[in-house]
């Protein structure tokens, strides 16, 4: 496996960007930018700060699109359109930095529960629009599997594959921390050769704790071996809450993903 190793922290989106230099110092190849808080890429000052860090380090970049208060599957048309617009805006601004943007799927609202087929259809239509934008800008927008809340779409591999299959410009991010919250790590590993991007972090199989590798219940010896032998993508992103946890995760990664 020749994948580059990145670090990302959604916990730090409101912090000064100086923390990012610690990613390179710790030994990572790249930074996955969470386009939120102080790192919204459509904000000229934020974009300039991101460019400054990338130009003064050897860090490569990938991007995680914004997701707070957005819903690509809502029946509320103005909110649906705004959600699609924000993802497309992120892709346009991410394109000079990377060819990979991770996108969260939508969720079933209380109103959506009355029309679940329409909810899934709206998610599919959102991906078609996002995929067109991604193709125009040389980016692959990778839909990510979600955590154990039953309202989220695409918690299981079959749902994620079915939702993304056949849409130009759309790929898949396999998040093994998320998969652990639904007890599906093994199932996602069966399809790991189809993943376009990977996120790894740990938890105790219930909530999305974003713990350092080895601090939860995922068996990284078997999981790391399976990913290393089957994954064909270019990047693996360790997600965590701090540089200290990044260091701990990196040690586990080097031991178990060899």
GIVEN-V925324 format. One record per pair of residues at least 6 apart in sequence whose ideal C-beta (glycine too) atoms are under 6 Angstrom apart, sorted by the first residue. I is the first residue (numbers start at 1). J is the second residue. Records with the same first field share a line. If there is no record, write none. Layout:
I->J ; J
This chain:
1->228
3->234 ; 235 ; 236
4->29 ; 30 ; 235
5->28 ; 29 ; 236
6->30 ; 32 ; 235 ; 237
7->23 ; 28 ; 238 ; 246
8->32 ; 237 ; 239
9->240
10->34
11->241
12->19
13->34 ; 36 ; 37 ; 39
14->37 ; 38
17->49 ; 53
20->31 ; 53
22->243
23->31
24->57 ; 59
26->246 ; 247
29->60
30->59 ; 60
31->59 ; 61
32->62 ; 64 ; 237
33->39 ; 63
34->64
35->41 ; 63 ; 65 ; 66 ; 90
36->66
38->46
39->46
40->46
41->47 ; 93 ; 94
42->89 ; 93
54->61
61->97 ; 98
62->98 ; 100 ; 235
63->94 ; 98 ; 101
64->102
65->87 ; 90 ; 101 ; 103
66->86
67->104
70->83
71->83 ; 106
72->83 ; 106 ; 123 ; 126
73->106 ; 119 ; 122 ; 123 ; 153
74->80
75->111 ; 112
84->126 ; 129
87->103 ; 130
88->133
91->101 ; 133 ; 134 ; 137 ; 139
92->137
94->101
95->137 ; 139
99->138 ; 139
100->140 ; 197
101->139 ; 141
102->142 ; 144 ; 173
103->141 ; 143
104->144
105->123 ; 143 ; 153 ; 154
106->123 ; 153
107->151 ; 152
108->119 ; 151
112->119
123->153
127->167 ; 170
128->167
130->141
131->167 ; 168 ; 169 ; 170
134->141 ; 169
135->168 ; 169
140->171 ; 196
141->169 ; 170
142->171 ; 172 ; 173 ; 196 ; 197
143->164 ; 172
144->173 ; 175
145->154 ; 160 ; 175 ; 178
146->152 ; 154 ; 155 ; 178
147->178 ; 181 ; 208
148->181 ; 182
154->160 ; 163
155->182
156->184
157->187 ; 188 ; 191
160->172
164->170 ; 172
171->196
172->195 ; 196
173->197
174->188 ; 195 ; 198
175->199
176->185 ; 200
177->201 ; 203
179->185 ; 188
180->203 ; 205 ; 218
181->208
189->226
192->227 ; 230 ; 231
193->230 ; 232
195->233
196->233
197->233
198->236
199->237 ; 239
200->238
201->210 ; 239
202->211 ; 213 ; 215 ; 216 ; 218
203->209 ; 211 ; 216
204->216 ; 217
205->217
210->239 ; 241
212->240 ; 245 ; 248 ; 249
213->220 ; 249 ; 252
214->252
220->252 ; 256
221->256
224->256 ; 257
228->257
238->249
240->246 ; 249
